[in-house]
Amino acid sequence: MASFQYTGRTLQGEVTNGTLDSSDQQSAAKALLARSITPIKITPLKQSKSKQSAANAGQAGVNFLTPQVAIDDLIIFCRQMYSLTKAGIPIIRAVSGLSNTRSVRLKLALNDVIDQLEKGRNLSSAMAQYPKVFSQLFVSIVHVGENTGQLDTAFLQLSHYLEREQETRKQIKAATRYPTFVIFALVAALVVMNIFVIPVFAGMFEKFDTELPLMTRMLLGMSDFFMNQWYVLIGIILVSGFIIKQFKDTQQGQLKWDYWKIKMPIVGDIVERSLLARFSRSFAMMLKAGVPLTSALSLVAEAVSNAYMSDAIITMRRRIEKGESLSRVASASGLFTSLVLQMIHVGEETGQVDDLLTEVAEFYEREVEYDIKSLTSKIEPILISIVAVMVLVLALGIFTPMWDMMGVVG
C-alpha cells in the first residue's frame, strides 16, 4: 500500500487536493471517483511523515545484525489476530496484546502500528509503513478485510497462505540438504588434497630424474597454484562475485538472471512450478478477498519474487486492461500447462476463477512436492560421477608414476 497525492475536481467544479493510500494509481483514481472527485493529477509520495516516523522508530535497537522477521512469527501473529478479531476484541487492544513478540523487528513495527492506530489511521495503512515486515500482498488483504468487515477472515487466509509457503520452503531445504553436504565435502577434500596430500608425493617425485605423466604434472601444477598463488584464486572469486552482483543490480540483468534460474537443468523446472504455485495461490487469495483483477495481478507480480515471471504477469495485466480475457492472456503468457489453462477458462465461464485457481495452486504444489522428493535421486548419480572422476584423476596422477618407478627398479 503506497501513499499518493492527488488534485481533482468535485461535482461543483471546485479544485481539491489531498493524500490517500492505495495499491497503485489506478486504484487511487477509482477511490477518488467513488468519492465523486474527478482526478486531475495523482502522484506517488516519495516518503510521508508517517514513513519518516516509522523509519526513526525502526532505527532504535535495530541494526544489520538484527534478524529479519521469520515466517513463523508472521504465522503466529496472523493466527492470533484471527482469534482475537473473531472474538470481537478491538483492533488496538488486539495488536497491543501481540506486540510482545520474540522478533525485535516485528515488535518495533507493531508498537509503531499501535501509535498510528491511536492517531486514527487504519490498520492496513499503518502496516504499509513497514514493507520489509508486511508485504504489499499482506497489506492489501488486510485492507480488503477492513473495508468488507471481514478482518478475521483476512487474517485466516493469510495464515493459510504463509503456512503453505513455509511448508514449501521446508521441503526445498530438506531436498537440498544432502547435495549441499556432498558438495561441501568435495570442496573440502579438494582443498585438503592440494595442500597436504599432493605436496608429499611431489617431494618424492622430485628425487627421481624422470619425466612424469601428464596427469601427474597437472596435479602438481594445481597443488602449486593452491599453495603459492592462492591470492589469485581468491581475487578471481571476489571479482566474479562483484561482476555478478553488478549484473543482477541492473533491471535487464535481474530479468536474465531470474530467467536462467527457471531454465537450469534438473532444478529449474522445480523452481518454475514453485513460482507458479505461489502465483496461483496468492492470486486466488486476492480474488477471493475481493481485490480487483488488475490490482491483484500487480500485487501478485511482486509476490512471486522473480523478475522474469513478474514481467510476464505485468504483461497479462496490461492486456486485460485493454479488454482481453484472463484465459486468453494466460494462454499467451506461455507460463501455464494446457490442463491449467482449461481450468482457468472454465473458472472464467462459471465465475469461479478464485476456486479453480486454488485448484491450480494445489496441482502445481503436488507436482513440486513429487519433484522435490525425487530430486535427490536425480542429483545423486551426478555427485557420484564427480567423486569417481576425482578419484580417477588422483589415482592416475599419483599411482601411475609410482608403478613406472617400480617397473624401472624391477
Contacts in CASP RR format, 6 or more apart in sequence:
PFRMAT RR
TARGET T0000
AUTHOR 0000-0000-0000
METHOD contacts of the structure
MODEL  1
MASFQYTGRTLQGEVTNGTLDSSDQQSAAKALLARSITPIKITPLKQSKS
KQSAANAGQAGVNFLTPQVAIDDLIIFCRQMYSLTKAGIPIIRAVSGLSN
TRSVRLKLALNDVIDQLEKGRNLSSAMAQYPKVFSQLFVSIVHVGENTGQ
LDTAFLQLSHYLEREQETRKQIKAATRYPTFVIFALVAALVVMNIFVIPV
FAGMFEKFDTELPLMTRMLLGMSDFFMNQWYVLIGIILVSGFIIKQFKDT
QQGQLKWDYWKIKMPIVGDIVERSLLARFSRSFAMMLKAGVPLTSALSLV
AEAVSNAYMSDAIITMRRRIEKGESLSRVASASGLFTSLVLQMIHVGEET
GQVDDLLTEVAEFYEREVEYDIKSLTSKIEPILISIVAVMVLVLALGIFT
PMWDMMGVVG
1 21 0 8 1.000
1 22 0 8 1.000
1 23 0 8 1.000
1 124 0 8 1.000
1 125 0 8 1.000
1 127 0 8 1.000
1 128 0 8 1.000
1 136 0 8 1.000
1 139 0 8 1.000
1 140 0 8 1.000
1 143 0 8 1.000
2 21 0 8 1.000
2 22 0 8 1.000
2 23 0 8 1.000
2 24 0 8 1.000
2 44 0 8 1.000
2 45 0 8 1.000
2 128 0 8 1.000
3 19 0 8 1.000
3 20 0 8 1.000
3 21 0 8 1.000
3 44 0 8 1.000
3 45 0 8 1.000
3 48 0 8 1.000
3 51 0 8 1.000
4 19 0 8 1.000
4 20 0 8 1.000
4 21 0 8 1.000
4 22 0 8 1.000
4 25 0 8 1.000
4 28 0 8 1.000
4 42 0 8 1.000
4 43 0 8 1.000
4 44 0 8 1.000
4 45 0 8 1.000
5 17 0 8 1.000
5 18 0 8 1.000
5 19 0 8 1.000
5 42 0 8 1.000
5 43 0 8 1.000
5 44 0 8 1.000
5 45 0 8 1.000
6 17 0 8 1.000
6 18 0 8 1.000
6 19 0 8 1.000
6 20 0 8 1.000
6 28 0 8 1.000
6 32 0 8 1.000
6 37 0 8 1.000
6 39 0 8 1.000
6 40 0 8 1.000
6 41 0 8 1.000
6 42 0 8 1.000
6 43 0 8 1.000
7 15 0 8 1.000
7 16 0 8 1.000
7 17 0 8 1.000
7 18 0 8 1.000
7 39 0 8 1.000
7 40 0 8 1.000
7 41 0 8 1.000
7 42 0 8 1.000
8 15 0 8 1.000
8 16 0 8 1.000
8 17 0 8 1.000
8 32 0 8 1.000
8 37 0 8 1.000
8 38 0 8 1.000
8 39 0 8 1.000
8 40 0 8 1.000
8 41 0 8 1.000
9 15 0 8 1.000
9 16 0 8 1.000
9 37 0 8 1.000
9 38 0 8 1.000
9 40 0 8 1.000
10 16 0 8 1.000
10 36 0 8 1.000
10 37 0 8 1.000
10 38 0 8 1.000
11 36 0 8 1.000
15 40 0 8 1.000
16 37 0 8 1.000
19 45 0 8 1.000
19 48 0 8 1.000
20 28 0 8 1.000
20 31 0 8 1.000
20 32 0 8 1.000
21 124 0 8 1.000
21 125 0 8 1.000
21 128 0 8 1.000
22 28 0 8 1.000
22 31 0 8 1.000
23 136 0 8 1.000
23 140 0 8 1.000
23 143 0 8 1.000
23 291 0 8 1.000
23 295 0 8 1.000
23 298 0 8 1.000
23 299 0 8 1.000
24 295 0 8 1.000
24 298 0 8 1.000
25 42 0 8 1.000
25 44 0 8 1.000
26 294 0 8 1.000
26 295 0 8 1.000
27 292 0 8 1.000
27 295 0 8 1.000
28 39 0 8 1.000
28 42 0 8 1.000
29 39 0 8 1.000
29 42 0 8 1.000
30 292 0 8 1.000
32 38 0 8 1.000
32 39 0 8 1.000
32 42 0 8 1.000
33 39 0 8 1.000
50 116 0 8 1.000
50 121 0 8 1.000
50 125 0 8 1.000
50 126 0 8 1.000
50 129 0 8 1.000
51 129 0 8 1.000
53 112 0 8 1.000
54 109 0 8 1.000
54 112 0 8 1.000
54 129 0 8 1.000
54 130 0 8 1.000
57 108 0 8 1.000
57 111 0 8 1.000
57 112 0 8 1.000
58 105 0 8 1.000
58 108 0 8 1.000
58 109 0 8 1.000
58 112 0 8 1.000
60 108 0 8 1.000
61 104 0 8 1.000
61 108 0 8 1.000
62 104 0 8 1.000
62 105 0 8 1.000
62 108 0 8 1.000
66 104 0 8 1.000
66 105 0 8 1.000
67 103 0 8 1.000
67 104 0 8 1.000
67 105 0 8 1.000
68 105 0 8 1.000
68 132 0 8 1.000
69 103 0 8 1.000
69 105 0 8 1.000
69 106 0 8 1.000
69 109 0 8 1.000
69 132 0 8 1.000
69 133 0 8 1.000
70 103 0 8 1.000
71 162 0 8 1.000
71 165 0 8 1.000
71 166 0 8 1.000
71 169 0 8 1.000
72 166 0 8 1.000
73 101 0 8 1.000
73 102 0 8 1.000
73 103 0 8 1.000
73 106 0 8 1.000
74 106 0 8 1.000
74 138 0 8 1.000
74 158 0 8 1.000
74 162 0 8 1.000
75 159 0 8 1.000
75 162 0 8 1.000
75 163 0 8 1.000
75 166 0 8 1.000
76 101 0 8 1.000
77 98 0 8 1.000
77 101 0 8 1.000
77 106 0 8 1.000
78 155 0 8 1.000
78 156 0 8 1.000
78 158 0 8 1.000
78 159 0 8 1.000
78 162 0 8 1.000
79 155 0 8 1.000
79 159 0 8 1.000
80 98 0 8 1.000
81 94 0 8 1.000
81 95 0 8 1.000
81 98 0 8 1.000
81 152 0 8 1.000
81 155 0 8 1.000
82 152 0 8 1.000
82 155 0 8 1.000
82 156 0 8 1.000
82 159 0 8 1.000
84 94 0 8 1.000
84 98 0 8 1.000
85 91 0 8 1.000
85 94 0 8 1.000
85 151 0 8 1.000
85 152 0 8 1.000
85 155 0 8 1.000
86 152 0 8 1.000
91 117 0 8 1.000
91 123 0 8 1.000
91 151 0 8 1.000
92 114 0 8 1.000
92 117 0 8 1.000
92 118 0 8 1.000
95 110 0 8 1.000
95 113 0 8 1.000
95 114 0 8 1.000
95 117 0 8 1.000
95 123 0 8 1.000
96 114 0 8 1.000
98 110 0 8 1.000
99 107 0 8 1.000
99 110 0 8 1.000
99 111 0 8 1.000
99 114 0 8 1.000
100 107 0 8 1.000
101 107 0 8 1.000
101 110 0 8 1.000
105 132 0 8 1.000
105 133 0 8 1.000
106 133 0 8 1.000
109 127 0 8 1.000
109 130 0 8 1.000
109 133 0 8 1.000
109 134 0 8 1.000
112 126 0 8 1.000
112 129 0 8 1.000
112 130 0 8 1.000
113 123 0 8 1.000
113 126 0 8 1.000
113 127 0 8 1.000
113 130 0 8 1.000
116 125 0 8 1.000
116 126 0 8 1.000
116 129 0 8 1.000
117 123 0 8 1.000
117 126 0 8 1.000
122 143 0 8 1.000
122 146 0 8 1.000
123 142 0 8 1.000
123 146 0 8 1.000
123 151 0 8 1.000
124 139 0 8 1.000
124 140 0 8 1.000
124 142 0 8 1.000
124 143 0 8 1.000
124 146 0 8 1.000
125 143 0 8 1.000
127 133 0 8 1.000
127 134 0 8 1.000
127 138 0 8 1.000
127 139 0 8 1.000
127 142 0 8 1.000
128 134 0 8 1.000
128 136 0 8 1.000
128 139 0 8 1.000
134 142 0 8 1.000
135 302 0 8 1.000
135 303 0 8 1.000
136 299 0 8 1.000
136 302 0 8 1.000
136 303 0 8 1.000
137 282 0 8 1.000
137 286 0 8 1.000
137 299 0 8 1.000
137 300 0 8 1.000
137 302 0 8 1.000
137 303 0 8 1.000
138 158 0 8 1.000
140 286 0 8 1.000
140 289 0 8 1.000
140 291 0 8 1.000
140 295 0 8 1.000
140 299 0 8 1.000
141 154 0 8 1.000
141 157 0 8 1.000
141 158 0 8 1.000
141 285 0 8 1.000
141 286 0 8 1.000
141 289 0 8 1.000
141 291 0 8 1.000
142 151 0 8 1.000
142 154 0 8 1.000
142 155 0 8 1.000
142 158 0 8 1.000
144 154 0 8 1.000
144 289 0 8 1.000
144 290 0 8 1.000
144 291 0 8 1.000
145 151 0 8 1.000
145 153 0 8 1.000
145 154 0 8 1.000
145 289 0 8 1.000
146 154 0 8 1.000
148 289 0 8 1.000
148 290 0 8 1.000
154 289 0 8 1.000
157 285 0 8 1.000
157 288 0 8 1.000
157 289 0 8 1.000
161 281 0 8 1.000
161 282 0 8 1.000
161 285 0 8 1.000
164 281 0 8 1.000
164 365 0 8 1.000
165 278 0 8 1.000
168 274 0 8 1.000
168 277 0 8 1.000
168 278 0 8 1.000
168 365 0 8 1.000
168 368 0 8 1.000
171 368 0 8 1.000
171 369 0 8 1.000
171 372 0 8 1.000
172 270 0 8 1.000
172 274 0 8 1.000
172 372 0 8 1.000
174 372 0 8 1.000
175 372 0 8 1.000
175 373 0 8 1.000
175 375 0 8 1.000
175 376 0 8 1.000
176 375 0 8 1.000
178 376 0 8 1.000
178 379 0 8 1.000
178 380 0 8 1.000
179 375 0 8 1.000
179 376 0 8 1.000
179 379 0 8 1.000
179 383 0 8 1.000
182 383 0 8 1.000
183 383 0 8 1.000
186 383 0 8 1.000
186 386 0 8 1.000
186 387 0 8 1.000
186 390 0 8 1.000
189 390 0 8 1.000
190 390 0 8 1.000
191 226 0 8 1.000
193 394 0 8 1.000
194 222 0 8 1.000
194 223 0 8 1.000
194 226 0 8 1.000
194 227 0 8 1.000
195 223 0 8 1.000
195 226 0 8 1.000
195 227 0 8 1.000
198 219 0 8 1.000
198 220 0 8 1.000
198 222 0 8 1.000
198 223 0 8 1.000
198 398 0 8 1.000
199 223 0 8 1.000
199 227 0 8 1.000
201 398 0 8 1.000
202 220 0 8 1.000
202 223 0 8 1.000
202 224 0 8 1.000
205 212 0 8 1.000
205 216 0 8 1.000
205 220 0 8 1.000
205 401 0 8 1.000
208 401 0 8 1.000
208 405 0 8 1.000
210 401 0 8 1.000
210 404 0 8 1.000
210 405 0 8 1.000
210 408 0 8 1.000
212 220 0 8 1.000
212 401 0 8 1.000
213 396 0 8 1.000
213 397 0 8 1.000
213 400 0 8 1.000
213 401 0 8 1.000
213 404 0 8 1.000
215 393 0 8 1.000
215 396 0 8 1.000
215 397 0 8 1.000
215 400 0 8 1.000
216 396 0 8 1.000
216 397 0 8 1.000
216 398 0 8 1.000
216 400 0 8 1.000
216 401 0 8 1.000
218 397 0 8 1.000
219 393 0 8 1.000
219 394 0 8 1.000
219 397 0 8 1.000
219 398 0 8 1.000
225 232 0 8 1.000
225 233 0 8 1.000
226 233 0 8 1.000
247 253 0 8 1.000
247 257 0 8 1.000
248 254 0 8 1.000
248 257 0 8 1.000
251 307 0 8 1.000
254 307 0 8 1.000
255 307 0 8 1.000
255 308 0 8 1.000
255 311 0 8 1.000
256 308 0 8 1.000
257 307 0 8 1.000
258 306 0 8 1.000
258 307 0 8 1.000
258 308 0 8 1.000
258 309 0 8 1.000
259 308 0 8 1.000
261 268 0 8 1.000
261 271 0 8 1.000
261 306 0 8 1.000
262 268 0 8 1.000
262 269 0 8 1.000
262 271 0 8 1.000
262 272 0 8 1.000
262 275 0 8 1.000
262 306 0 8 1.000
262 308 0 8 1.000
262 309 0 8 1.000
264 271 0 8 1.000
266 375 0 8 1.000
266 378 0 8 1.000
266 379 0 8 1.000
267 375 0 8 1.000
269 371 0 8 1.000
270 368 0 8 1.000
270 371 0 8 1.000
270 372 0 8 1.000
270 375 0 8 1.000
273 364 0 8 1.000
273 367 0 8 1.000
273 368 0 8 1.000
273 371 0 8 1.000
274 364 0 8 1.000
274 368 0 8 1.000
275 304 0 8 1.000
275 305 0 8 1.000
275 306 0 8 1.000
275 309 0 8 1.000
276 309 0 8 1.000
276 335 0 8 1.000
276 336 0 8 1.000
276 360 0 8 1.000
276 364 0 8 1.000
277 361 0 8 1.000
277 364 0 8 1.000
277 365 0 8 1.000
277 368 0 8 1.000
278 303 0 8 1.000
278 304 0 8 1.000
278 361 0 8 1.000
279 300 0 8 1.000
279 303 0 8 1.000
279 304 0 8 1.000
279 309 0 8 1.000
279 313 0 8 1.000
279 335 0 8 1.000
280 340 0 8 1.000
280 357 0 8 1.000
280 358 0 8 1.000
280 360 0 8 1.000
280 361 0 8 1.000
280 364 0 8 1.000
281 357 0 8 1.000
281 358 0 8 1.000
281 361 0 8 1.000
281 365 0 8 1.000
282 299 0 8 1.000
282 300 0 8 1.000
282 303 0 8 1.000
282 304 0 8 1.000
283 296 0 8 1.000
283 297 0 8 1.000
283 300 0 8 1.000
283 357 0 8 1.000
284 353 0 8 1.000
284 354 0 8 1.000
284 355 0 8 1.000
284 357 0 8 1.000
284 358 0 8 1.000
284 360 0 8 1.000
284 361 0 8 1.000
285 354 0 8 1.000
286 295 0 8 1.000
286 296 0 8 1.000
286 299 0 8 1.000
286 300 0 8 1.000
287 293 0 8 1.000
287 296 0 8 1.000
287 353 0 8 1.000
287 354 0 8 1.000
287 357 0 8 1.000
288 354 0 8 1.000
288 358 0 8 1.000
291 299 0 8 1.000
293 320 0 8 1.000
293 326 0 8 1.000
294 317 0 8 1.000
294 320 0 8 1.000
294 321 0 8 1.000
297 313 0 8 1.000
297 314 0 8 1.000
297 316 0 8 1.000
297 317 0 8 1.000
297 320 0 8 1.000
298 314 0 8 1.000
298 317 0 8 1.000
300 313 0 8 1.000
301 310 0 8 1.000
301 313 0 8 1.000
301 314 0 8 1.000
301 317 0 8 1.000
302 310 0 8 1.000
304 310 0 8 1.000
304 313 0 8 1.000
309 335 0 8 1.000
312 333 0 8 1.000
312 334 0 8 1.000
312 335 0 8 1.000
313 333 0 8 1.000
315 329 0 8 1.000
315 333 0 8 1.000
316 326 0 8 1.000
316 329 0 8 1.000
316 330 0 8 1.000
316 333 0 8 1.000
319 328 0 8 1.000
319 329 0 8 1.000
319 332 0 8 1.000
320 326 0 8 1.000
320 329 0 8 1.000
325 348 0 8 1.000
326 344 0 8 1.000
326 348 0 8 1.000
326 353 0 8 1.000
327 341 0 8 1.000
327 344 0 8 1.000
327 345 0 8 1.000
327 348 0 8 1.000
330 336 0 8 1.000
330 340 0 8 1.000
330 341 0 8 1.000
330 344 0 8 1.000
331 341 0 8 1.000
336 344 0 8 1.000
336 360 0 8 1.000
339 363 0 8 1.000
340 360 0 8 1.000
340 363 0 8 1.000
340 364 0 8 1.000
343 356 0 8 1.000
343 357 0 8 1.000
343 359 0 8 1.000
343 360 0 8 1.000
343 363 0 8 1.000
344 353 0 8 1.000
344 356 0 8 1.000
344 357 0 8 1.000
344 360 0 8 1.000
346 356 0 8 1.000
347 353 0 8 1.000
347 355 0 8 1.000
347 356 0 8 1.000
END
